[in-house]
Every structure is written in C-alpha cells, then in structure tokens.
Amino acid sequence: MDSDVITKRLQDIFQDVMDVEVELSPELSAKDIAEWDSLAHVRLIVTIERAFKVKFAAAEVSALKNVGDLVALIERHASPR
C-alpha cells in the first residue's frame, strides 16, 4: 500500500477520532495536537487497526514517535507477506 494512500486515509481517521482539522505530515506527533491525549491515542490505534485490517503489537505502538513512523508501521503490516 502506497504511503500517500495511507496518509489520506489517516487524515480522515484523525479528523473523525479527534474531531479536529489537522494537516498530517511525517513529523507530526502527539505534542503538536492538544486533543491527542492517551485516550485519543488508544481510540486512534484501534480505529486504524480496523480500517487497515491490521493488528499492532503493544511494543510497536509504544515505539511510535510521529505520523511518519505510523505510516511506515501500517505499510509493513499491510504489505503482502
């Protein structure tokens, strides 16, 4: 799956989960969005797993630093093995 396609889908998910207009960039992180607290993070990850039909390990989620890391993680899980 292409990173641009992933980012577009993530854009919609972020807006739905956090109810905020935000322009995603690879460098964007939780510290950049006031609404991105721990509860929103859990809701975001669950929504992403459902939308992309993937399952992340807790260690993978805790290692995420920004949206770029999230896109790369989705690419790894969504690509055929």
N, CA, C and O atoms as CSV, one atom per row, in Angstrom:
chain,resi,resn,atom,element,x,y,z
A,1,MET,N,N,0.854,-1.177,0.000
A,1,MET,CA,C,0.000,0.000,0.000
A,1,MET,C,C,0.901,1.242,0.000
A,1,MET,O,O,1.881,1.305,0.742
A,2,ASP,N,N,0.568,2.198,-0.815
A,2,ASP,CA,C,1.338,3.422,-1.002
A,2,ASP,C,C,1.207,4.358,0.204
A,2,ASP,O,O,0.127,4.475,0.782
A,3,SER,N,N,2.296,5.022,0.583
A,3,SER,CA,C,2.270,5.915,1.752
A,3,SER,C,C,1.319,7.091,1.562
A,3,SER,O,O,0.749,7.576,2.539
A,4,ASP,N,N,1.134,7.558,0.334
A,4,ASP,CA,C,0.189,8.653,0.090
A,4,ASP,C,C,-1.254,8.207,0.340
A,4,ASP,O,O,-2.059,8.963,0.883
A,5,VAL,N,N,-1.567,6.986,-0.057
A,5,VAL,CA,C,-2.907,6.436,0.177
A,5,VAL,C,C,-3.135,6.258,1.677
A,5,VAL,O,O,-4.203,6.587,2.195
A,6,ILE,N,N,-2.132,5.738,2.360
A,6,ILE,CA,C,-2.222,5.554,3.812
A,6,ILE,C,C,-2.434,6.895,4.498
A,6,ILE,O,O,-3.303,7.022,5.361
A,7,THR,N,N,-1.647,7.894,4.121
A,7,THR,CA,C,-1.745,9.217,4.744
A,7,THR,C,C,-3.123,9.822,4.527
A,7,THR,O,O,-3.678,10.430,5.443
A,8,LYS,N,N,-3.686,9.668,3.335
A,8,LYS,CA,C,-5.026,10.200,3.051
A,8,LYS,C,C,-6.066,9.537,3.951
A,8,LYS,O,O,-6.926,10.214,4.514
A,9,ARG,N,N,-5.988,8.222,4.083
A,9,ARG,CA,C,-6.933,7.515,4.961
A,9,ARG,C,C,-6.725,7.927,6.414
A,9,ARG,O,O,-7.689,8.093,7.162
A,10,LEU,N,N,-5.462,8.092,6.810
A,10,LEU,CA,C,-5.174,8.525,8.181
A,10,LEU,C,C,-5.730,9.917,8.446
A,10,LEU,O,O,-6.213,10.193,9.544
A,11,GLN,N,N,-5.666,10.781,7.466
A,11,GLN,CA,C,-6.195,12.144,7.600
A,11,GLN,C,C,-7.659,12.086,8.025
A,11,GLN,O,O,-8.072,12.783,8.952
A,12,ASP,N,N,-8.433,11.258,7.346
A,12,ASP,CA,C,-9.852,11.106,7.674
A,12,ASP,C,C,-10.036,10.501,9.066
A,12,ASP,O,O,-10.905,10.936,9.821
A,13,ILE,N,N,-9.229,9.510,9.402
A,13,ILE,CA,C,-9.333,8.861,10.712
A,13,ILE,C,C,-9.004,9.845,11.824
A,13,ILE,O,O,-9.716,9.904,12.826
A,14,PHE,N,N,-7.942,10.613,11.662
A,14,PHE,CA,C,-7.570,11.606,12.672
A,14,PHE,C,C,-8.701,12.601,12.892
A,14,PHE,O,O,-9.019,12.938,14.033
A,15,GLN,N,N,-9.307,13.070,11.812
A,15,GLN,CA,C,-10.393,14.042,11.934
A,15,GLN,C,C,-11.603,13.435,12.626
A,15,GLN,O,O,-12.257,14.101,13.429
A,16,ASP,N,N,-11.908,12.179,12.324
A,16,ASP,CA,C,-13.049,11.518,12.960
A,16,ASP,C,C,-12.799,11.261,14.442
A,16,ASP,O,O,-13.659,11.547,15.275
A,17,VAL,N,N,-11.637,10.727,14.772
A,17,VAL,CA,C,-11.341,10.344,16.153
A,17,VAL,C,C,-11.140,11.564,17.045
A,17,VAL,O,O,-11.643,11.608,18.168
A,18,MET,N,N,-10.407,12.551,16.545
A,18,MET,CA,C,-10.057,13.707,17.380
A,18,MET,C,C,-10.968,14.900,17.174
A,18,MET,O,O,-10.901,15.879,17.917
A,19,ASP,N,N,-11.823,14.815,16.160
A,19,ASP,CA,C,-12.746,15.904,15.866
A,19,ASP,C,C,-12.015,17.239,15.730
A,19,ASP,O,O,-12.408,18.249,16.313
A,20,VAL,N,N,-10.936,17.208,14.939
A,20,VAL,CA,C,-10.126,18.402,14.730
A,20,VAL,C,C,-9.563,18.373,13.307
A,20,VAL,O,O,-9.188,17.318,12.795
A,21,GLU,N,N,-9.513,19.537,12.686
A,21,GLU,CA,C,-8.895,19.671,11.369
A,21,GLU,C,C,-7.384,19.721,11.566
A,21,GLU,O,O,-6.873,20.582,12.283
A,22,VAL,N,N,-6.685,18.813,10.940
A,22,VAL,CA,C,-5.232,18.800,11.048
A,22,VAL,C,C,-4.640,18.312,9.732
A,22,VAL,O,O,-5.175,17.401,9.100
A,23,GLU,N,N,-3.551,18.917,9.333
A,23,GLU,CA,C,-2.844,18.506,8.126
A,23,GLU,C,C,-1.723,17.571,8.555
A,23,GLU,O,O,-0.773,17.992,9.216
A,24,LEU,N,N,-1.836,16.307,8.180
A,24,LEU,CA,C,-0.833,15.333,8.594
A,24,LEU,C,C,0.461,15.532,7.832
A,24,LEU,O,O,0.465,15.808,6.632
A,25,SER,N,N,1.556,15.386,8.556
A,25,SER,CA,C,2.889,15.379,7.972
A,25,SER,C,C,3.674,14.303,8.702
A,25,SER,O,O,3.309,13.925,9.815
A,26,PRO,N,N,4.747,13.801,8.096
A,26,PRO,CA,C,5.514,12.748,8.754
A,26,PRO,C,C,6.052,13.139,10.125
A,26,PRO,O,O,6.219,12.280,10.990
A,27,GLU,N,N,6.326,14.425,10.333
A,27,GLU,CA,C,6.907,14.892,11.590
A,27,GLU,C,C,5.863,15.150,12.685
A,27,GLU,O,O,6.226,15.314,13.850
A,28,LEU,N,N,4.588,15.186,12.333
A,28,LEU,CA,C,3.527,15.498,13.285
A,28,LEU,C,C,3.487,14.451,14.391
A,28,LEU,O,O,3.557,13.251,14.124
A,29,SER,N,N,3.372,14.914,15.639
A,29,SER,CA,C,3.312,13.988,16.773
A,29,SER,C,C,2.242,14.450,17.760
A,29,SER,O,O,1.618,15.495,17.573
A,30,ALA,N,N,2.043,13.667,18.796
A,30,ALA,CA,C,1.011,13.970,19.796
A,30,ALA,C,C,1.228,15.323,20.452
A,30,ALA,O,O,0.260,15.988,20.824
A,31,LYS,N,N,2.464,15.740,20.599
A,31,LYS,CA,C,2.718,17.031,21.247
A,31,LYS,C,C,2.250,18.219,20.393
A,31,LYS,O,O,2.150,19.341,20.891
A,32,ASP,N,N,1.964,17.972,19.110
A,32,ASP,CA,C,1.529,19.033,18.203
A,32,ASP,C,C,0.010,19.232,18.184
A,32,ASP,O,O,-0.476,20.234,17.658
A,33,ILE,N,N,-0.741,18.283,18.757
A,33,ILE,CA,C,-2.202,18.340,18.732
A,33,ILE,C,C,-2.721,18.203,20.157
A,33,ILE,O,O,-2.554,17.156,20.783
A,34,ALA,N,N,-3.340,19.240,20.665
A,34,ALA,CA,C,-3.823,19.240,22.057
A,34,ALA,C,C,-4.801,18.101,22.322
A,34,ALA,O,O,-4.821,17.546,23.420
A,35,GLU,N,N,-5.605,17.750,21.336
A,35,GLU,CA,C,-6.616,16.704,21.504
A,35,GLU,C,C,-6.033,15.288,21.505
A,35,GLU,O,O,-6.743,14.330,21.810
A,36,TRP,N,N,-4.756,15.149,21.171
A,36,TRP,CA,C,-4.120,13.836,21.060
A,36,TRP,C,C,-3.583,13.419,22.432
A,36,TRP,O,O,-2.379,13.454,22.682
A,37,ASP,N,N,-4.498,13.028,23.304
A,37,ASP,CA,C,-4.099,12.560,24.629
A,37,ASP,C,C,-4.064,11.026,24.618
A,37,ASP,O,O,-4.224,10.409,23.565
A,38,SER,N,N,-3.857,10.418,25.777
A,38,SER,CA,C,-3.712,8.961,25.832
A,38,SER,C,C,-4.978,8.233,25.396
A,38,SER,O,O,-4.896,7.212,24.712
A,39,LEU,N,N,-6.134,8.736,25.775
A,39,LEU,CA,C,-7.388,8.103,25.370
A,39,LEU,C,C,-7.583,8.216,23.856
A,39,LEU,O,O,-7.967,7.248,23.200
A,40,ALA,N,N,-7.319,9.388,23.315
A,40,ALA,CA,C,-7.432,9.574,21.863
A,40,ALA,C,C,-6.451,8.666,21.133
A,40,ALA,O,O,-6.755,8.162,20.051
A,41,HIS,N,N,-5.280,8.456,21.718
A,41,HIS,CA,C,-4.272,7.596,21.096
A,41,HIS,C,C,-4.788,6.155,20.997
A,41,HIS,O,O,-4.641,5.508,19.961
A,42,VAL,N,N,-5.382,5.668,22.066
A,42,VAL,CA,C,-5.926,4.307,22.058
A,42,VAL,C,C,-7.044,4.202,21.018
A,42,VAL,O,O,-7.078,3.253,20.235
A,43,ARG,N,N,-7.949,5.169,21.009
A,43,ARG,CA,C,-9.042,5.174,20.028
A,43,ARG,C,C,-8.497,5.243,18.600
A,43,ARG,O,O,-9.014,4.589,17.695
A,44,LEU,N,N,-7.468,6.028,18.418
A,44,LEU,CA,C,-6.843,6.188,17.111
A,44,LEU,C,C,-6.250,4.858,16.630
A,44,LEU,O,O,-6.488,4.447,15.495
A,45,ILE,N,N,-5.488,4.194,17.486
A,45,ILE,CA,C,-4.856,2.929,17.108
A,45,ILE,C,C,-5.902,1.863,16.794
A,45,ILE,O,O,-5.774,1.138,15.807
A,46,VAL,N,N,-6.934,1.764,17.627
A,46,VAL,CA,C,-7.993,0.772,17.390
A,46,VAL,C,C,-8.693,1.056,16.064
A,46,VAL,O,O,-8.954,0.133,15.292
A,47,THR,N,N,-8.993,2.305,15.796
A,47,THR,CA,C,-9.654,2.687,14.544
A,47,THR,C,C,-8.765,2.385,13.345
A,47,THR,O,O,-9.246,1.904,12.319
A,48,ILE,N,N,-7.481,2.661,13.468
A,48,ILE,CA,C,-6.537,2.394,12.380
A,48,ILE,C,C,-6.434,0.890,12.124
A,48,ILE,O,O,-6.437,0.454,10.973
A,49,GLU,N,N,-6.344,0.101,13.191
A,49,GLU,CA,C,-6.275,-1.355,13.014
A,49,GLU,C,C,-7.499,-1.876,12.274
A,49,GLU,O,O,-7.383,-2.734,11.399
A,50,ARG,N,N,-8.658,-1.363,12.622
A,50,ARG,CA,C,-9.886,-1.798,11.943
A,50,ARG,C,C,-9.917,-1.334,10.486
A,50,ARG,O,O,-10.263,-2.106,9.592
A,51,ALA,N,N,-9.560,-0.090,10.255
A,51,ALA,CA,C,-9.631,0.477,8.903
A,51,ALA,C,C,-8.664,-0.211,7.936
A,51,ALA,O,O,-8.991,-0.432,6.770
A,52,PHE,N,N,-7.480,-0.544,8.430
A,52,PHE,CA,C,-6.459,-1.148,7.563
A,52,PHE,C,C,-6.400,-2.671,7.696
A,52,PHE,O,O,-5.605,-3.332,7.028
A,53,LYS,N,N,-7.262,-3.222,8.576
A,53,LYS,CA,C,-7.299,-4.671,8.797
A,53,LYS,C,C,-5.919,-5.211,9.169
A,53,LYS,O,O,-5.423,-6.176,8.587
A,54,VAL,N,N,-5.320,-4.548,10.166
A,54,VAL,CA,C,-4.011,-4.951,10.693
A,54,VAL,C,C,-4.101,-5.032,12.214
A,54,VAL,O,O,-5.069,-4.563,12.813
A,55,LYS,N,N,-3.098,-5.623,12.823
A,55,LYS,CA,C,-3.016,-5.703,14.280
A,55,LYS,C,C,-1.583,-5.380,14.674
A,55,LYS,O,O,-0.637,-6.006,14.194
A,56,PHE,N,N,-1.436,-4.390,15.558
A,56,PHE,CA,C,-0.120,-3.978,16.016
A,56,PHE,C,C,0.188,-4.592,17.374
A,56,PHE,O,O,-0.709,-4.787,18.194
A,57,ALA,N,N,1.448,-4.890,17.605
A,57,ALA,CA,C,1.903,-5.323,18.924
A,57,ALA,C,C,2.050,-4.081,19.801
A,57,ALA,O,O,2.312,-2.987,19.302
A,58,ALA,N,N,1.882,-4.257,21.087
A,58,ALA,CA,C,1.999,-3.137,22.023
A,58,ALA,C,C,3.369,-2.460,21.901
A,58,ALA,O,O,3.463,-1.235,21.978
A,59,ALA,N,N,4.413,-3.240,21.713
A,59,ALA,CA,C,5.768,-2.676,21.583
A,59,ALA,C,C,5.885,-1.799,20.338
A,59,ALA,O,O,6.587,-0.788,20.352
A,60,GLU,N,N,5.203,-2.183,19.272
A,60,GLU,CA,C,5.236,-1.371,18.051
A,60,GLU,C,C,4.555,-0.032,18.290
A,60,GLU,O,O,5.061,1.010,17.873
A,61,VAL,N,N,3.428,-0.058,18.948
A,61,VAL,CA,C,2.672,1.175,19.210
A,61,VAL,C,C,3.457,2.084,20.142
A,61,VAL,O,O,3.507,3.295,19.926
A,62,SER,N,N,4.063,1.523,21.164
A,62,SER,CA,C,4.794,2.358,22.118
A,62,SER,C,C,6.067,2.941,21.508
A,62,SER,O,O,6.592,3.930,22.019
A,63,ALA,N,N,6.570,2.352,20.434
A,63,ALA,CA,C,7.777,2.857,19.778
A,63,ALA,C,C,7.491,3.992,18.791
A,63,ALA,O,O,8.424,4.639,18.315
A,64,LEU,N,N,6.213,4.243,18.475
A,64,LEU,CA,C,5.870,5.291,17.514
A,64,LEU,C,C,6.236,6.663,18.052
A,64,LEU,O,O,5.931,6.994,19.198
A,65,LYS,N,N,6.890,7.457,17.217
A,65,LYS,CA,C,7.279,8.819,17.595
A,65,LYS,C,C,6.467,9.891,16.870
A,65,LYS,O,O,6.278,10.992,17.386
A,66,ASN,N,N,5.986,9.555,15.660
A,66,ASN,CA,C,5.281,10.552,14.853
A,66,ASN,C,C,4.445,9.858,13.777
A,66,ASN,O,O,4.423,8.630,13.694
A,67,VAL,N,N,3.773,10.639,12.972
A,67,VAL,CA,C,2.913,10.106,11.916
A,67,VAL,C,C,3.727,9.332,10.883
A,67,VAL,O,O,3.246,8.336,10.343
A,68,GLY,N,N,4.934,9.768,10.607
A,68,GLY,CA,C,5.797,9.049,9.660
A,68,GLY,C,C,6.060,7.626,10.120
A,68,GLY,O,O,6.025,6.694,9.316
A,69,ASP,N,N,6.323,7.453,11.413
A,69,ASP,CA,C,6.517,6.108,11.976
A,69,ASP,C,C,5.242,5.283,11.840
A,69,ASP,O,O,5.294,4.092,11.532
A,70,LEU,N,N,4.097,5.923,12.072
A,70,LEU,CA,C,2.810,5.242,11.970
A,70,LEU,C,C,2.553,4.772,10.540
A,70,LEU,O,O,2.117,3.640,10.330
A,71,VAL,N,N,2.817,5.620,9.571
A,71,VAL,CA,C,2.641,5.256,8.161
A,71,VAL,C,C,3.547,4.071,7.814
A,71,VAL,O,O,3.107,3.123,7.163
A,72,ALA,N,N,4.804,4.123,8.246
A,72,ALA,CA,C,5.745,3.030,7.970
A,72,ALA,C,C,5.274,1.725,8.615
A,72,ALA,O,O,5.403,0.656,8.018
A,73,LEU,N,N,4.735,1.809,9.818
A,73,LEU,CA,C,4.227,0.626,10.505
A,73,LEU,C,C,3.040,0.027,9.739
A,73,LEU,O,O,2.959,-1.188,9.562
A,74,ILE,N,N,2.142,0.873,9.298
A,74,ILE,CA,C,0.989,0.394,8.521
A,74,ILE,C,C,1.473,-0.243,7.219
A,74,ILE,O,O,0.967,-1.292,6.821
A,75,GLU,N,N,2.451,0.381,6.550
A,75,GLU,CA,C,2.989,-0.186,5.310
A,75,GLU,C,C,3.536,-1.584,5.551
A,75,GLU,O,O,3.289,-2.492,4.757
A,76,ARG,N,N,4.276,-1.766,6.640
A,76,ARG,CA,C,4.853,-3.082,6.942
A,76,ARG,C,C,3.771,-4.127,7.181
A,76,ARG,O,O,3.895,-5.264,6.728
A,77,HIS,N,N,2.721,-3.752,7.882
A,77,HIS,CA,C,1.663,-4.710,8.205
A,77,HIS,C,C,0.697,-4.936,7.041
A,77,HIS,O,O,0.127,-6.020,6.916
A,78,ALA,N,N,0.511,-3.944,6.205
A,78,ALA,CA,C,-0.480,-4.041,5.134
A,78,ALA,C,C,0.092,-4.700,3.877
A,78,ALA,O,O,-0.661,-5.139,3.008
A,79,SER,N,N,1.420,-4.771,3.779
A,79,SER,CA,C,2.002,-5.357,2.580
A,79,SER,C,C,1.902,-6.873,2.640
A,79,SER,O,O,1.987,-7.470,3.713
A,80,PRO,N,N,1.723,-7.488,1.479
A,80,PRO,CA,C,1.619,-8.955,1.440
A,80,PRO,C,C,2.921,-9.586,1.918
A,80,PRO,O,O,4.012,-9.098,1.625
A,81,ARG,N,N,2.782,-10.670,2.651
A,81,ARG,CA,C,3.973,-11.334,3.202
A,81,ARG,C,C,4.312,-12.559,2.412
A,81,ARG,O,O,5.283,-13.247,2.727
